[in-house]
Amino acid sequence: MNLIPVHDKIVVKLKNEAEEKRTESGLILPDTANQGGVLEGDVVAASGGIYSSTGDVIPVVVKKGNKVLIGKHHGGQEYTENGQEYIIISQNEVLAIVGATI
């Protein structure tokens, strides 16, 4: 991948959700039927941080290789390279880092 995110942005490859959701009676539910929920993905690139008003760099908390959870209705931008889809989001869109220890 040839992207280097800037400021507080990260690039996430979303986990494939090819599985159809069905009701008990067998009706297929479209993605729009589920208003909430979270998406899981892998961080494939992260910026170095964002500059504060004093010129100091505030580092990004999320790092390349982290598994993250983001809201289904995130404010990110979609990007496709070589047939692979990615989203570019602010680290503020991340709800949690999966498997992280404090």
Backbone hydrogen bonds in HBPLUS format (Angstrom, degrees):
<---DONOR---> <-ACCEPTOR-->    atom                        ^
c    i                          cat <-CA-CA->   ^        H-A-AA   ^      H-
h    n   atom  resd res      DA  || num        DHA   H-A  angle D-A-AA Bond
n    s   type  num  typ     dist DA aas  dist angle  dist       angle   num
A0009-LYS N   A0006-VAL O   3.12 MM   3  5.73 160.0  2.16 132.0 138.2     1
A0091-GLN N   A0008-ASP O   2.88 MM  83  5.87 147.5  1.99 158.8 165.0     2
A0047-SER N   A0009-LYS O   3.17 MM  38  5.92 151.6  2.26 171.6 174.3     3
A0010-ILE N   A0089-ILE O   2.80 MM  79  5.58 153.8  1.87 163.0 172.0     4
A0089-ILE N   A0010-ILE O   3.01 MM  79  5.58 155.2  2.08 157.7 163.9     5
A0011-VAL N   A0045-ALA O   2.85 MM  34  5.09 165.5  1.87 147.9 148.9     6
A0044-VAL N   A0011-VAL O   2.86 MM  33  5.70 158.2  1.91 152.1 159.4     7
A0012-VAL N   A0087-ILE O   2.85 MM  75  5.31 166.0  1.87 157.8 162.4     8
A0087-ILE N   A0012-VAL O   2.91 MM  75  5.31 152.3  1.99 146.8 155.9     9
A0013-LYS N   A0042-ASP O   2.86 MM  29  5.28 165.5  1.88 155.0 155.8    10
A0042-ASP N   A0013-LYS O   2.91 MM  29  5.28 158.3  1.96 145.6 145.6    11
A0015-LYS N   A0040-GLU O   2.80 MM  25  5.69 169.2  1.81 155.4 152.0    12
A0029-LEU N   A0021-LYS O   2.74 MM   8  5.46 174.3  1.74 157.6 159.7    13
A0023-THR N   A0027-LEU O   2.86 MM   4  5.26 149.8  1.95 143.1 153.0    14
A0026-GLY N   A0023-THR O   3.00 MM   3  5.18 159.2  2.05 107.2 113.9    15
A0033-ALA N   A0030-PRO O   3.00 MM   3  5.56 162.0  2.03 117.5 123.3    16
A0034-ASN N   A0031-ASP O   3.34 MM   3  5.98 155.2  2.41 114.6 119.7    17
A0072-LYS N   A0037-GLY O   3.19 MM  35  5.70 152.7  2.27 145.2 137.2    18
A0039-LEU N   A0070-ILE O   2.76 MM  31  5.30 164.6  1.78 159.8 165.3    19
A0070-ILE N   A0039-LEU O   2.90 MM  31  5.30 158.1  1.95 148.8 156.2    20
A0041-GLY N   A0068-VAL O   3.04 MM  27  5.52 152.4  2.11 152.4 158.7    21
A0068-VAL N   A0041-GLY O   2.87 MM  27  5.52 162.8  1.90 156.3 162.3    22
A0043-VAL N   A0066-ASN O   2.89 MM  23  5.46 168.2  1.91 165.9 169.8    23
A0065-GLY N   A0043-VAL O   2.83 MM  22  5.34 174.1  1.83 146.1 147.8    24
A0050-ILE N   A0058-ILE O   3.01 MM   8  5.30 153.3  2.09 142.5 143.9    25
A0058-ILE N   A0050-ILE O   2.74 MM   8  5.30 177.3  1.74 157.5 158.4    26
A0052-SER N   A0056-ASP O   2.74 MM   4  5.35 161.6  1.78 159.3 165.9    27
A0055-GLY N   A0052-SER O   3.06 MM   3  5.22 162.2  2.09 107.7 113.2    28
A0066-ASN N   A0063-LYS O   3.12 MM   3  5.81 164.5  2.14 140.7 142.2    29
A0098-VAL N   A0067-LYS O   2.74 MM  31  5.25 151.0  1.82 139.7 148.4    30
A0069-LEU N   A0096-ALA O   2.91 MM  27  5.28 154.0  1.98 152.5 155.0    31
A0095-LEU N   A0069-LEU O   2.76 MM  26  5.48 158.6  1.80 155.9 161.4    32
A0077-GLN N   A0088-ILE O   2.97 MM  11  5.20 156.9  2.02 141.8 146.1    33
A0088-ILE N   A0077-GLN O   2.77 MM  11  5.20 159.0  1.81 151.1 158.2    34
A0079-TYR N   A0086-TYR O   2.84 MM   7  5.12 156.0  1.90 147.2 145.7    35
A0086-TYR N   A0079-TYR O   2.69 MM   7  5.12 156.9  1.74 162.2 169.7    36
A0081-GLU N   A0084-GLN O   2.96 MM   3  5.37 158.9  2.00 151.2 154.0    37
A0084-GLN N   A0081-GLU O   3.00 MM   3  5.37 164.1  2.02 119.5 122.0    38
A0093-GLU N   A0090-SER O   2.96 MM   3  5.59 165.0  1.98 119.6 124.3    39
A0094-VAL N   A0091-GLN O   3.16 MM   3  5.52 160.9  2.20 109.9 115.8    40
